């Protein structure tokens, strides 16, 4: 199977991975395109179908699983599925671009396992769990109960960090952006991670 590279960014919610991914997408030299995940949840705020996510019904999501149409998928919360459709990666590779993912840690590690030689897996680590909670509250997009669920999940996700190729600690955003840029540039140019931190 031919195609470009796969760049995975995973992290607990509120770590800043989406900001980092958006920054890298704007860097034309990296030739990246964003892998839009499919989800069975409803859109939040001004999220748009085909831009932020492919919003599909729970029934359709389960049918895609049955048909083996996902590169990876995960039931993140009960009846709340997320996944990467194989057609999405093929769509991006057909354009001659490298794929960048902003996905949960389980999905990120599954992609790395499936394509070990063409995947760079980066974990974005928040300064602390307290800072994570503060960032999630500041978003004002979810209930206190939902935030607490995310924080509980974050502790489990943080434990997976050593399984990734690199860990970027997002204490200072400009430093984290520069680190991410260097890692991805090296990986695309050389076809492998430059060095293990």
MODELLER restraints for C-alpha pairs under 7 A, 6 or more apart:
rsr = mdl.restraints
at = mdl.atoms
rsr.add(forms.Gaussian(group=physical.xy_distance, feature=features.Distance(at['CA:3:A'], at['CA:93:A']), mean=5.05, stdev=0.5))
rsr.add(forms.Gaussian(group=physical.xy_distance, feature=features.Distance(at['CA:4:A'], at['CA:93:A']), mean=5.83, stdev=0.5))
rsr.add(forms.Gaussian(group=physical.xy_distance, feature=features.Distance(at['CA:4:A'], at['CA:96:A']), mean=6.81, stdev=0.5))
rsr.add(forms.Gaussian(group=physical.xy_distance, feature=features.Distance(at['CA:4:A'], at['CA:97:A']), mean=6.01, stdev=0.5))
rsr.add(forms.Gaussian(group=physical.xy_distance, feature=features.Distance(at['CA:4:A'], at['CA:98:A']), mean=4.72, stdev=0.5))
rsr.add(forms.Gaussian(group=physical.xy_distance, feature=features.Distance(at['CA:5:A'], at['CA:98:A']), mean=4.86, stdev=0.5))
rsr.add(forms.Gaussian(group=physical.xy_distance, feature=features.Distance(at['CA:5:A'], at['CA:99:A']), mean=6.23, stdev=0.5))
rsr.add(forms.Gaussian(group=physical.xy_distance, feature=features.Distance(at['CA:5:A'], at['CA:118:A']), mean=5.14, stdev=0.5))
rsr.add(forms.Gaussian(group=physical.xy_distance, feature=features.Distance(at['CA:5:A'], at['CA:119:A']), mean=6.14, stdev=0.5))
rsr.add(forms.Gaussian(group=physical.xy_distance, feature=features.Distance(at['CA:5:A'], at['CA:188:A']), mean=6.99, stdev=0.5))
rsr.add(forms.Gaussian(group=physical.xy_distance, feature=features.Distance(at['CA:6:A'], at['CA:98:A']), mean=6.08, stdev=0.5))
rsr.add(forms.Gaussian(group=physical.xy_distance, feature=features.Distance(at['CA:6:A'], at['CA:99:A']), mean=4.91, stdev=0.5))
rsr.add(forms.Gaussian(group=physical.xy_distance, feature=features.Distance(at['CA:6:A'], at['CA:100:A']), mean=6.03, stdev=0.5))
rsr.add(forms.Gaussian(group=physical.xy_distance, feature=features.Distance(at['CA:6:A'], at['CA:118:A']), mean=5.95, stdev=0.5))
rsr.add(forms.Gaussian(group=physical.xy_distance, feature=features.Distance(at['CA:6:A'], at['CA:119:A']), mean=4.57, stdev=0.5))
rsr.add(forms.Gaussian(group=physical.xy_distance, feature=features.Distance(at['CA:6:A'], at['CA:120:A']), mean=6.35, stdev=0.5))
rsr.add(forms.Gaussian(group=physical.xy_distance, feature=features.Distance(at['CA:7:A'], at['CA:99:A']), mean=6.02, stdev=0.5))
rsr.add(forms.Gaussian(group=physical.xy_distance, feature=features.Distance(at['CA:7:A'], at['CA:100:A']), mean=4.60, stdev=0.5))
rsr.add(forms.Gaussian(group=physical.xy_distance, feature=features.Distance(at['CA:7:A'], at['CA:101:A']), mean=6.11, stdev=0.5))
rsr.add(forms.Gaussian(group=physical.xy_distance, feature=features.Distance(at['CA:7:A'], at['CA:119:A']), mean=5.72, stdev=0.5))
rsr.add(forms.Gaussian(group=physical.xy_distance, feature=features.Distance(at['CA:7:A'], at['CA:120:A']), mean=4.94, stdev=0.5))
rsr.add(forms.Gaussian(group=physical.xy_distance, feature=features.Distance(at['CA:7:A'], at['CA:121:A']), mean=6.23, stdev=0.5))
rsr.add(forms.Gaussian(group=physical.xy_distance, feature=features.Distance(at['CA:8:A'], at['CA:100:A']), mean=5.89, stdev=0.5))
rsr.add(forms.Gaussian(group=physical.xy_distance, feature=features.Distance(at['CA:8:A'], at['CA:101:A']), mean=4.75, stdev=0.5))
rsr.add(forms.Gaussian(group=physical.xy_distance, feature=features.Distance(at['CA:8:A'], at['CA:102:A']), mean=6.48, stdev=0.5))
rsr.add(forms.Gaussian(group=physical.xy_distance, feature=features.Distance(at['CA:8:A'], at['CA:108:A']), mean=5.89, stdev=0.5))
rsr.add(forms.Gaussian(group=physical.xy_distance, feature=features.Distance(at['CA:8:A'], at['CA:120:A']), mean=6.00, stdev=0.5))
rsr.add(forms.Gaussian(group=physical.xy_distance, feature=features.Distance(at['CA:8:A'], at['CA:121:A']), mean=4.67, stdev=0.5))
rsr.add(forms.Gaussian(group=physical.xy_distance, feature=features.Distance(at['CA:8:A'], at['CA:122:A']), mean=5.96, stdev=0.5))
rsr.add(forms.Gaussian(group=physical.xy_distance, feature=features.Distance(at['CA:9:A'], at['CA:17:A']), mean=6.41, stdev=0.5))
rsr.add(forms.Gaussian(group=physical.xy_distance, feature=features.Distance(at['CA:9:A'], at['CA:101:A']), mean=5.84, stdev=0.5))
rsr.add(forms.Gaussian(group=physical.xy_distance, feature=features.Distance(at['CA:9:A'], at['CA:102:A']), mean=5.10, stdev=0.5))
rsr.add(forms.Gaussian(group=physical.xy_distance, feature=features.Distance(at['CA:9:A'], at['CA:103:A']), mean=6.45, stdev=0.5))
rsr.add(forms.Gaussian(group=physical.xy_distance, feature=features.Distance(at['CA:9:A'], at['CA:121:A']), mean=6.22, stdev=0.5))
rsr.add(forms.Gaussian(group=physical.xy_distance, feature=features.Distance(at['CA:9:A'], at['CA:122:A']), mean=4.97, stdev=0.5))
rsr.add(forms.Gaussian(group=physical.xy_distance, feature=features.Distance(at['CA:9:A'], at['CA:123:A']), mean=5.94, stdev=0.5))
rsr.add(forms.Gaussian(group=physical.xy_distance, feature=features.Distance(at['CA:10:A'], at['CA:17:A']), mean=6.78, stdev=0.5))
rsr.add(forms.Gaussian(group=physical.xy_distance, feature=features.Distance(at['CA:10:A'], at['CA:102:A']), mean=6.05, stdev=0.5))
rsr.add(forms.Gaussian(group=physical.xy_distance, feature=features.Distance(at['CA:10:A'], at['CA:103:A']), mean=5.28, stdev=0.5))
rsr.add(forms.Gaussian(group=physical.xy_distance, feature=features.Distance(at['CA:10:A'], at['CA:104:A']), mean=5.24, stdev=0.5))
rsr.add(forms.Gaussian(group=physical.xy_distance, feature=features.Distance(at['CA:10:A'], at['CA:105:A']), mean=5.10, stdev=0.5))
rsr.add(forms.Gaussian(group=physical.xy_distance, feature=features.Distance(at['CA:10:A'], at['CA:108:A']), mean=6.16, stdev=0.5))
rsr.add(forms.Gaussian(group=physical.xy_distance, feature=features.Distance(at['CA:10:A'], at['CA:122:A']), mean=6.37, stdev=0.5))
rsr.add(forms.Gaussian(group=physical.xy_distance, feature=features.Distance(at['CA:10:A'], at['CA:123:A']), mean=5.05, stdev=0.5))
rsr.add(forms.Gaussian(group=physical.xy_distance, feature=features.Distance(at['CA:10:A'], at['CA:124:A']), mean=6.26, stdev=0.5))
rsr.add(forms.Gaussian(group=physical.xy_distance, feature=features.Distance(at['CA:11:A'], at['CA:17:A']), mean=6.46, stdev=0.5))
rsr.add(forms.Gaussian(group=physical.xy_distance, feature=features.Distance(at['CA:11:A'], at['CA:104:A']), mean=6.32, stdev=0.5))
rsr.add(forms.Gaussian(group=physical.xy_distance, feature=features.Distance(at['CA:11:A'], at['CA:105:A']), mean=6.24, stdev=0.5))
rsr.add(forms.Gaussian(group=physical.xy_distance, feature=features.Distance(at['CA:11:A'], at['CA:123:A']), mean=5.58, stdev=0.5))
rsr.add(forms.Gaussian(group=physical.xy_distance, feature=features.Distance(at['CA:11:A'], at['CA:124:A']), mean=5.05, stdev=0.5))
rsr.add(forms.Gaussian(group=physical.xy_distance, feature=features.Distance(at['CA:11:A'], at['CA:125:A']), mean=6.42, stdev=0.5))
rsr.add(forms.Gaussian(group=physical.xy_distance, feature=features.Distance(at['CA:12:A'], at['CA:154:A']), mean=5.03, stdev=0.5))
rsr.add(forms.Gaussian(group=physical.xy_distance, feature=features.Distance(at['CA:12:A'], at['CA:157:A']), mean=6.28, stdev=0.5))
rsr.add(forms.Gaussian(group=physical.xy_distance, feature=features.Distance(at['CA:13:A'], at['CA:150:A']), mean=6.85, stdev=0.5))
rsr.add(forms.Gaussian(group=physical.xy_distance, feature=features.Distance(at['CA:14:A'], at['CA:132:A']), mean=5.60, stdev=0.5))
rsr.add(forms.Gaussian(group=physical.xy_distance, feature=features.Distance(at['CA:14:A'], at['CA:135:A']), mean=5.81, stdev=0.5))
rsr.add(forms.Gaussian(group=physical.xy_distance, feature=features.Distance(at['CA:14:A'], at['CA:136:A']), mean=5.68, stdev=0.5))
rsr.add(forms.Gaussian(group=physical.xy_distance, feature=features.Distance(at['CA:15:A'], at['CA:124:A']), mean=6.33, stdev=0.5))
rsr.add(forms.Gaussian(group=physical.xy_distance, feature=features.Distance(at['CA:15:A'], at['CA:125:A']), mean=6.13, stdev=0.5))
rsr.add(forms.Gaussian(group=physical.xy_distance, feature=features.Distance(at['CA:15:A'], at['CA:126:A']), mean=4.79, stdev=0.5))
rsr.add(forms.Gaussian(group=physical.xy_distance, feature=features.Distance(at['CA:15:A'], at['CA:132:A']), mean=6.46, stdev=0.5))
rsr.add(forms.Gaussian(group=physical.xy_distance, feature=features.Distance(at['CA:15:A'], at['CA:170:A']), mean=6.98, stdev=0.5))
rsr.add(forms.Gaussian(group=physical.xy_distance, feature=features.Distance(at['CA:17:A'], at['CA:102:A']), mean=6.86, stdev=0.5))
rsr.add(forms.Gaussian(group=physical.xy_distance, feature=features.Distance(at['CA:17:A'], at['CA:124:A']), mean=6.09, stdev=0.5))
rsr.add(forms.Gaussian(group=physical.xy_distance, feature=features.Distance(at['CA:18:A'], at['CA:102:A']), mean=6.40, stdev=0.5))
rsr.add(forms.Gaussian(group=physical.xy_distance, feature=features.Distance(at['CA:20:A'], at['CA:177:A']), mean=5.88, stdev=0.5))
rsr.add(forms.Gaussian(group=physical.xy_distance, feature=features.Distance(at['CA:21:A'], at['CA:102:A']), mean=6.86, stdev=0.5))
rsr.add(forms.Gaussian(group=physical.xy_distance, feature=features.Distance(at['CA:24:A'], at['CA:181:A']), mean=6.57, stdev=0.5))
rsr.add(forms.Gaussian(group=physical.xy_distance, feature=features.Distance(at['CA:25:A'], at['CA:32:A']), mean=5.74, stdev=0.5))
rsr.add(forms.Gaussian(group=physical.xy_distance, feature=features.Distance(at['CA:25:A'], at['CA:33:A']), mean=6.62, stdev=0.5))
rsr.add(forms.Gaussian(group=physical.xy_distance, feature=features.Distance(at['CA:30:A'], at['CA:185:A']), mean=6.47, stdev=0.5))
rsr.add(forms.Gaussian(group=physical.xy_distance, feature=features.Distance(at['CA:31:A'], at['CA:97:A']), mean=5.45, stdev=0.5))
rsr.add(forms.Gaussian(group=physical.xy_distance, feature=features.Distance(at['CA:31:A'], at['CA:98:A']), mean=6.10, stdev=0.5))
rsr.add(forms.Gaussian(group=physical.xy_distance, feature=features.Distance(at['CA:32:A'], at['CA:97:A']), mean=5.56, stdev=0.5))
rsr.add(forms.Gaussian(group=physical.xy_distance, feature=features.Distance(at['CA:32:A'], at['CA:98:A']), mean=4.79, stdev=0.5))
rsr.add(forms.Gaussian(group=physical.xy_distance, feature=features.Distance(at['CA:32:A'], at['CA:99:A']), mean=5.75, stdev=0.5))
rsr.add(forms.Gaussian(group=physical.xy_distance, feature=features.Distance(at['CA:32:A'], at['CA:100:A']), mean=6.28, stdev=0.5))
rsr.add(forms.Gaussian(group=physical.xy_distance, feature=features.Distance(at['CA:33:A'], at['CA:92:A']), mean=6.44, stdev=0.5))
rsr.add(forms.Gaussian(group=physical.xy_distance, feature=features.Distance(at['CA:33:A'], at['CA:97:A']), mean=6.26, stdev=0.5))
rsr.add(forms.Gaussian(group=physical.xy_distance, feature=features.Distance(at['CA:33:A'], at['CA:98:A']), mean=6.22, stdev=0.5))
rsr.add(forms.Gaussian(group=physical.xy_distance, feature=features.Distance(at['CA:33:A'], at['CA:99:A']), mean=5.30, stdev=0.5))
rsr.add(forms.Gaussian(group=physical.xy_distance, feature=features.Distance(at['CA:33:A'], at['CA:100:A']), mean=6.07, stdev=0.5))
rsr.add(forms.Gaussian(group=physical.xy_distance, feature=features.Distance(at['CA:34:A'], at['CA:99:A']), mean=6.02, stdev=0.5))
rsr.add(forms.Gaussian(group=physical.xy_distance, feature=features.Distance(at['CA:34:A'], at['CA:100:A']), mean=5.11, stdev=0.5))
rsr.add(forms.Gaussian(group=physical.xy_distance, feature=features.Distance(at['CA:34:A'], at['CA:101:A']), mean=6.30, stdev=0.5))
rsr.add(forms.Gaussian(group=physical.xy_distance, feature=features.Distance(at['CA:35:A'], at['CA:88:A']), mean=6.36, stdev=0.5))
rsr.add(forms.Gaussian(group=physical.xy_distance, feature=features.Distance(at['CA:35:A'], at['CA:89:A']), mean=6.69, stdev=0.5))
rsr.add(forms.Gaussian(group=physical.xy_distance, feature=features.Distance(at['CA:35:A'], at['CA:99:A']), mean=6.15, stdev=0.5))
rsr.add(forms.Gaussian(group=physical.xy_distance, feature=features.Distance(at['CA:35:A'], at['CA:100:A']), mean=5.94, stdev=0.5))
rsr.add(forms.Gaussian(group=physical.xy_distance, feature=features.Distance(at['CA:35:A'], at['CA:101:A']), mean=5.42, stdev=0.5))
rsr.add(forms.Gaussian(group=physical.xy_distance, feature=features.Distance(at['CA:36:A'], at['CA:51:A']), mean=6.92, stdev=0.5))
rsr.add(forms.Gaussian(group=physical.xy_distance, feature=features.Distance(at['CA:36:A'], at['CA:52:A']), mean=6.39, stdev=0.5))
rsr.add(forms.Gaussian(group=physical.xy_distance, feature=features.Distance(at['CA:36:A'], at['CA:53:A']), mean=5.37, stdev=0.5))
rsr.add(forms.Gaussian(group=physical.xy_distance, feature=features.Distance(at['CA:36:A'], at['CA:54:A']), mean=6.79, stdev=0.5))
rsr.add(forms.Gaussian(group=physical.xy_distance, feature=features.Distance(at['CA:37:A'], at['CA:53:A']), mean=5.21, stdev=0.5))
rsr.add(forms.Gaussian(group=physical.xy_distance, feature=features.Distance(at['CA:37:A'], at['CA:54:A']), mean=6.20, stdev=0.5))
rsr.add(forms.Gaussian(group=physical.xy_distance, feature=features.Distance(at['CA:37:A'], at['CA:82:A']), mean=6.64, stdev=0.5))
rsr.add(forms.Gaussian(group=physical.xy_distance, feature=features.Distance(at['CA:37:A'], at['CA:83:A']), mean=5.58, stdev=0.5))
rsr.add(forms.Gaussian(group=physical.xy_distance, feature=features.Distance(at['CA:37:A'], at['CA:84:A']), mean=5.04, stdev=0.5))
rsr.add(forms.Gaussian(group=physical.xy_distance, feature=features.Distance(at['CA:38:A'], at['CA:53:A']), mean=5.49, stdev=0.5))
rsr.add(forms.Gaussian(group=physical.xy_distance, feature=features.Distance(at['CA:38:A'], at['CA:54:A']), mean=4.42, stdev=0.5))
rsr.add(forms.Gaussian(group=physical.xy_distance, feature=features.Distance(at['CA:38:A'], at['CA:55:A']), mean=5.96, stdev=0.5))
rsr.add(forms.Gaussian(group=physical.xy_distance, feature=features.Distance(at['CA:38:A'], at['CA:56:A']), mean=6.88, stdev=0.5))
rsr.add(forms.Gaussian(group=physical.xy_distance, feature=features.Distance(at['CA:38:A'], at['CA:82:A']), mean=5.61, stdev=0.5))
rsr.add(forms.Gaussian(group=physical.xy_distance, feature=features.Distance(at['CA:38:A'], at['CA:83:A']), mean=5.25, stdev=0.5))
rsr.add(forms.Gaussian(group=physical.xy_distance, feature=features.Distance(at['CA:38:A'], at['CA:84:A']), mean=6.10, stdev=0.5))
rsr.add(forms.Gaussian(group=physical.xy_distance, feature=features.Distance(at['CA:38:A'], at['CA:85:A']), mean=6.99, stdev=0.5))
rsr.add(forms.Gaussian(group=physical.xy_distance, feature=features.Distance(at['CA:39:A'], at['CA:53:A']), mean=6.64, stdev=0.5))
rsr.add(forms.Gaussian(group=physical.xy_distance, feature=features.Distance(at['CA:39:A'], at['CA:54:A']), mean=6.24, stdev=0.5))
rsr.add(forms.Gaussian(group=physical.xy_distance, feature=features.Distance(at['CA:39:A'], at['CA:55:A']), mean=5.30, stdev=0.5))
rsr.add(forms.Gaussian(group=physical.xy_distance, feature=features.Distance(at['CA:39:A'], at['CA:56:A']), mean=6.11, stdev=0.5))
rsr.add(forms.Gaussian(group=physical.xy_distance, feature=features.Distance(at['CA:39:A'], at['CA:81:A']), mean=5.41, stdev=0.5))
rsr.add(forms.Gaussian(group=physical.xy_distance, feature=features.Distance(at['CA:39:A'], at['CA:82:A']), mean=4.38, stdev=0.5))
rsr.add(forms.Gaussian(group=physical.xy_distance, feature=features.Distance(at['CA:39:A'], at['CA:83:A']), mean=6.51, stdev=0.5))
rsr.add(forms.Gaussian(group=physical.xy_distance, feature=features.Distance(at['CA:40:A'], at['CA:55:A']), mean=6.00, stdev=0.5))
rsr.add(forms.Gaussian(group=physical.xy_distance, feature=features.Distance(at['CA:40:A'], at['CA:56:A']), mean=5.21, stdev=0.5))
rsr.add(forms.Gaussian(group=physical.xy_distance, feature=features.Distance(at['CA:40:A'], at['CA:57:A']), mean=5.27, stdev=0.5))
rsr.add(forms.Gaussian(group=physical.xy_distance, feature=features.Distance(at['CA:40:A'], at['CA:58:A']), mean=5.04, stdev=0.5))
rsr.add(forms.Gaussian(group=physical.xy_distance, feature=features.Distance(at['CA:40:A'], at['CA:61:A']), mean=6.48, stdev=0.5))
rsr.add(forms.Gaussian(group=physical.xy_distance, feature=features.Distance(at['CA:40:A'], at['CA:80:A']), mean=5.67, stdev=0.5))
rsr.add(forms.Gaussian(group=physical.xy_distance, feature=features.Distance(at['CA:40:A'], at['CA:81:A']), mean=5.26, stdev=0.5))
rsr.add(forms.Gaussian(group=physical.xy_distance, feature=features.Distance(at['CA:40:A'], at['CA:82:A']), mean=6.74, stdev=0.5))
rsr.add(forms.Gaussian(group=physical.xy_distance, feature=features.Distance(at['CA:41:A'], at['CA:55:A']), mean=6.91, stdev=0.5))
rsr.add(forms.Gaussian(group=physical.xy_distance, feature=features.Distance(at['CA:41:A'], at['CA:80:A']), mean=5.65, stdev=0.5))
rsr.add(forms.Gaussian(group=physical.xy_distance, feature=features.Distance(at['CA:42:A'], at['CA:55:A']), mean=6.88, stdev=0.5))
rsr.add(forms.Gaussian(group=physical.xy_distance, feature=features.Distance(at['CA:49:A'], at['CA:55:A']), mean=5.80, stdev=0.5))
rsr.add(forms.Gaussian(group=physical.xy_distance, feature=features.Distance(at['CA:64:A'], at['CA:70:A']), mean=6.91, stdev=0.5))
rsr.add(forms.Gaussian(group=physical.xy_distance, feature=features.Distance(at['CA:69:A'], at['CA:85:A']), mean=5.84, stdev=0.5))
rsr.add(forms.Gaussian(group=physical.xy_distance, feature=features.Distance(at['CA:69:A'], at['CA:86:A']), mean=5.88, stdev=0.5))
rsr.add(forms.Gaussian(group=physical.xy_distance, feature=features.Distance(at['CA:70:A'], at['CA:83:A']), mean=6.48, stdev=0.5))
rsr.add(forms.Gaussian(group=physical.xy_distance, feature=features.Distance(at['CA:70:A'], at['CA:84:A']), mean=5.49, stdev=0.5))
rsr.add(forms.Gaussian(group=physical.xy_distance, feature=features.Distance(at['CA:70:A'], at['CA:85:A']), mean=4.32, stdev=0.5))
rsr.add(forms.Gaussian(group=physical.xy_distance, feature=features.Distance(at['CA:70:A'], at['CA:86:A']), mean=5.29, stdev=0.5))
rsr.add(forms.Gaussian(group=physical.xy_distance, feature=features.Distance(at['CA:71:A'], at['CA:84:A']), mean=5.50, stdev=0.5))
rsr.add(forms.Gaussian(group=physical.xy_distance, feature=features.Distance(at['CA:71:A'], at['CA:85:A']), mean=5.77, stdev=0.5))
rsr.add(forms.Gaussian(group=physical.xy_distance, feature=features.Distance(at['CA:71:A'], at['CA:86:A']), mean=5.13, stdev=0.5))
rsr.add(forms.Gaussian(group=physical.xy_distance, feature=features.Distance(at['CA:72:A'], at['CA:83:A']), mean=5.52, stdev=0.5))
rsr.add(forms.Gaussian(group=physical.xy_distance, feature=features.Distance(at['CA:72:A'], at['CA:84:A']), mean=5.55, stdev=0.5))
rsr.add(forms.Gaussian(group=physical.xy_distance, feature=features.Distance(at['CA:72:A'], at['CA:107:A']), mean=5.75, stdev=0.5))
rsr.add(forms.Gaussian(group=physical.xy_distance, feature=features.Distance(at['CA:72:A'], at['CA:110:A']), mean=6.40, stdev=0.5))
rsr.add(forms.Gaussian(group=physical.xy_distance, feature=features.Distance(at['CA:72:A'], at['CA:111:A']), mean=6.80, stdev=0.5))
rsr.add(forms.Gaussian(group=physical.xy_distance, feature=features.Distance(at['CA:73:A'], at['CA:82:A']), mean=5.64, stdev=0.5))
rsr.add(forms.Gaussian(group=physical.xy_distance, feature=features.Distance(at['CA:73:A'], at['CA:83:A']), mean=3.84, stdev=0.5))
rsr.add(forms.Gaussian(group=physical.xy_distance, feature=features.Distance(at['CA:73:A'], at['CA:84:A']), mean=6.37, stdev=0.5))
rsr.add(forms.Gaussian(group=physical.xy_distance, feature=features.Distance(at['CA:73:A'], at['CA:107:A']), mean=6.36, stdev=0.5))
rsr.add(forms.Gaussian(group=physical.xy_distance, feature=features.Distance(at['CA:74:A'], at['CA:81:A']), mean=5.67, stdev=0.5))
rsr.add(forms.Gaussian(group=physical.xy_distance, feature=features.Distance(at['CA:74:A'], at['CA:82:A']), mean=5.51, stdev=0.5))
rsr.add(forms.Gaussian(group=physical.xy_distance, feature=features.Distance(at['CA:74:A'], at['CA:83:A']), mean=6.19, stdev=0.5))
rsr.add(forms.Gaussian(group=physical.xy_distance, feature=features.Distance(at['CA:74:A'], at['CA:107:A']), mean=6.86, stdev=0.5))
rsr.add(forms.Gaussian(group=physical.xy_distance, feature=features.Distance(at['CA:75:A'], at['CA:81:A']), mean=4.32, stdev=0.5))
rsr.add(forms.Gaussian(group=physical.xy_distance, feature=features.Distance(at['CA:75:A'], at['CA:82:A']), mean=6.48, stdev=0.5))
rsr.add(forms.Gaussian(group=physical.xy_distance, feature=features.Distance(at['CA:76:A'], at['CA:82:A']), mean=6.89, stdev=0.5))
rsr.add(forms.Gaussian(group=physical.xy_distance, feature=features.Distance(at['CA:89:A'], at['CA:99:A']), mean=6.79, stdev=0.5))
rsr.add(forms.Gaussian(group=physical.xy_distance, feature=features.Distance(at['CA:92:A'], at['CA:99:A']), mean=6.47, stdev=0.5))
rsr.add(forms.Gaussian(group=physical.xy_distance, feature=features.Distance(at['CA:105:A'], at['CA:157:A']), mean=6.43, stdev=0.5))
rsr.add(forms.Gaussian(group=physical.xy_distance, feature=features.Distance(at['CA:108:A'], at['CA:121:A']), mean=6.82, stdev=0.5))
rsr.add(forms.Gaussian(group=physical.xy_distance, feature=features.Distance(at['CA:112:A'], at['CA:119:A']), mean=5.53, stdev=0.5))
rsr.add(forms.Gaussian(group=physical.xy_distance, feature=features.Distance(at['CA:112:A'], at['CA:121:A']), mean=6.55, stdev=0.5))
rsr.add(forms.Gaussian(group=physical.xy_distance, feature=features.Distance(at['CA:120:A'], at['CA:165:A']), mean=6.58, stdev=0.5))
rsr.add(forms.Gaussian(group=physical.xy_distance, feature=features.Distance(at['CA:120:A'], at['CA:193:A']), mean=7.00, stdev=0.5))
rsr.add(forms.Gaussian(group=physical.xy_distance, feature=features.Distance(at['CA:121:A'], at['CA:164:A']), mean=5.36, stdev=0.5))
rsr.add(forms.Gaussian(group=physical.xy_distance, feature=features.Distance(at['CA:121:A'], at['CA:165:A']), mean=5.31, stdev=0.5))
rsr.add(forms.Gaussian(group=physical.xy_distance, feature=features.Distance(at['CA:121:A'], at['CA:166:A']), mean=6.74, stdev=0.5))
rsr.add(forms.Gaussian(group=physical.xy_distance, feature=features.Distance(at['CA:122:A'], at['CA:164:A']), mean=5.81, stdev=0.5))
rsr.add(forms.Gaussian(group=physical.xy_distance, feature=features.Distance(at['CA:122:A'], at['CA:165:A']), mean=5.94, stdev=0.5))
rsr.add(forms.Gaussian(group=physical.xy_distance, feature=features.Distance(at['CA:122:A'], at['CA:166:A']), mean=4.92, stdev=0.5))
rsr.add(forms.Gaussian(group=physical.xy_distance, feature=features.Distance(at['CA:122:A'], at['CA:167:A']), mean=5.80, stdev=0.5))
rsr.add(forms.Gaussian(group=physical.xy_distance, feature=features.Distance(at['CA:123:A'], at['CA:161:A']), mean=5.92, stdev=0.5))
rsr.add(forms.Gaussian(group=physical.xy_distance, feature=features.Distance(at['CA:123:A'], at['CA:164:A']), mean=6.14, stdev=0.5))
rsr.add(forms.Gaussian(group=physical.xy_distance, feature=features.Distance(at['CA:123:A'], at['CA:166:A']), mean=6.23, stdev=0.5))
rsr.add(forms.Gaussian(group=physical.xy_distance, feature=features.Distance(at['CA:123:A'], at['CA:167:A']), mean=4.74, stdev=0.5))
rsr.add(forms.Gaussian(group=physical.xy_distance, feature=features.Distance(at['CA:123:A'], at['CA:168:A']), mean=6.20, stdev=0.5))
rsr.add(forms.Gaussian(group=physical.xy_distance, feature=features.Distance(at['CA:124:A'], at['CA:167:A']), mean=5.88, stdev=0.5))
rsr.add(forms.Gaussian(group=physical.xy_distance, feature=features.Distance(at['CA:124:A'], at['CA:168:A']), mean=4.92, stdev=0.5))
rsr.add(forms.Gaussian(group=physical.xy_distance, feature=features.Distance(at['CA:124:A'], at['CA:169:A']), mean=5.94, stdev=0.5))
rsr.add(forms.Gaussian(group=physical.xy_distance, feature=features.Distance(at['CA:124:A'], at['CA:170:A']), mean=6.53, stdev=0.5))
rsr.add(forms.Gaussian(group=physical.xy_distance, feature=features.Distance(at['CA:125:A'], at['CA:167:A']), mean=6.71, stdev=0.5))
rsr.add(forms.Gaussian(group=physical.xy_distance, feature=features.Distance(at['CA:125:A'], at['CA:168:A']), mean=5.99, stdev=0.5))
rsr.add(forms.Gaussian(group=physical.xy_distance, feature=features.Distance(at['CA:125:A'], at['CA:169:A']), mean=4.66, stdev=0.5))
rsr.add(forms.Gaussian(group=physical.xy_distance, feature=features.Distance(at['CA:125:A'], at['CA:170:A']), mean=5.86, stdev=0.5))
rsr.add(forms.Gaussian(group=physical.xy_distance, feature=features.Distance(at['CA:126:A'], at['CA:132:A']), mean=6.40, stdev=0.5))
rsr.add(forms.Gaussian(group=physical.xy_distance, feature=features.Distance(at['CA:126:A'], at['CA:169:A']), mean=6.12, stdev=0.5))
rsr.add(forms.Gaussian(group=physical.xy_distance, feature=features.Distance(at['CA:126:A'], at['CA:170:A']), mean=5.37, stdev=0.5))
rsr.add(forms.Gaussian(group=physical.xy_distance, feature=features.Distance(at['CA:126:A'], at['CA:171:A']), mean=6.76, stdev=0.5))
rsr.add(forms.Gaussian(group=physical.xy_distance, feature=features.Distance(at['CA:127:A'], at['CA:169:A']), mean=6.65, stdev=0.5))
rsr.add(forms.Gaussian(group=physical.xy_distance, feature=features.Distance(at['CA:127:A'], at['CA:170:A']), mean=6.22, stdev=0.5))
rsr.add(forms.Gaussian(group=physical.xy_distance, feature=features.Distance(at['CA:127:A'], at['CA:171:A']), mean=5.26, stdev=0.5))
rsr.add(forms.Gaussian(group=physical.xy_distance, feature=features.Distance(at['CA:133:A'], at['CA:151:A']), mean=6.72, stdev=0.5))
rsr.add(forms.Gaussian(group=physical.xy_distance, feature=features.Distance(at['CA:136:A'], at['CA:147:A']), mean=6.66, stdev=0.5))
rsr.add(forms.Gaussian(group=physical.xy_distance, feature=features.Distance(at['CA:161:A'], at['CA:167:A']), mean=6.74, stdev=0.5))
rsr.add(forms.Gaussian(group=physical.xy_distance, feature=features.Distance(at['CA:165:A'], at['CA:196:A']), mean=6.67, stdev=0.5))
rsr.add(forms.Gaussian(group=physical.xy_distance, feature=features.Distance(at['CA:166:A'], at['CA:196:A']), mean=6.55, stdev=0.5))
rsr.add(forms.Gaussian(group=physical.xy_distance, feature=features.Distance(at['CA:166:A'], at['CA:197:A']), mean=6.41, stdev=0.5))
rsr.add(forms.Gaussian(group=physical.xy_distance, feature=features.Distance(at['CA:168:A'], at['CA:176:A']), mean=6.35, stdev=0.5))
rsr.add(forms.Gaussian(group=physical.xy_distance, feature=features.Distance(at['CA:169:A'], at['CA:176:A']), mean=6.80, stdev=0.5))
rsr.add(forms.Gaussian(group=physical.xy_distance, feature=features.Distance(at['CA:170:A'], at['CA:176:A']), mean=5.46, stdev=0.5))
rsr.add(forms.Gaussian(group=physical.xy_distance, feature=features.Distance(at['CA:186:A'], at['CA:193:A']), mean=6.96, stdev=0.5))
rsr.add(forms.Gaussian(group=physical.xy_distance, feature=features.Distance(at['CA:186:A'], at['CA:194:A']), mean=6.32, stdev=0.5))
rsr.add(forms.Gaussian(group=physical.xy_distance, feature=features.Distance(at['CA:187:A'], at['CA:193:A']), mean=5.37, stdev=0.5))
rsr.add(forms.Gaussian(group=physical.xy_distance, feature=features.Distance(at['CA:187:A'], at['CA:194:A']), mean=6.89, stdev=0.5))
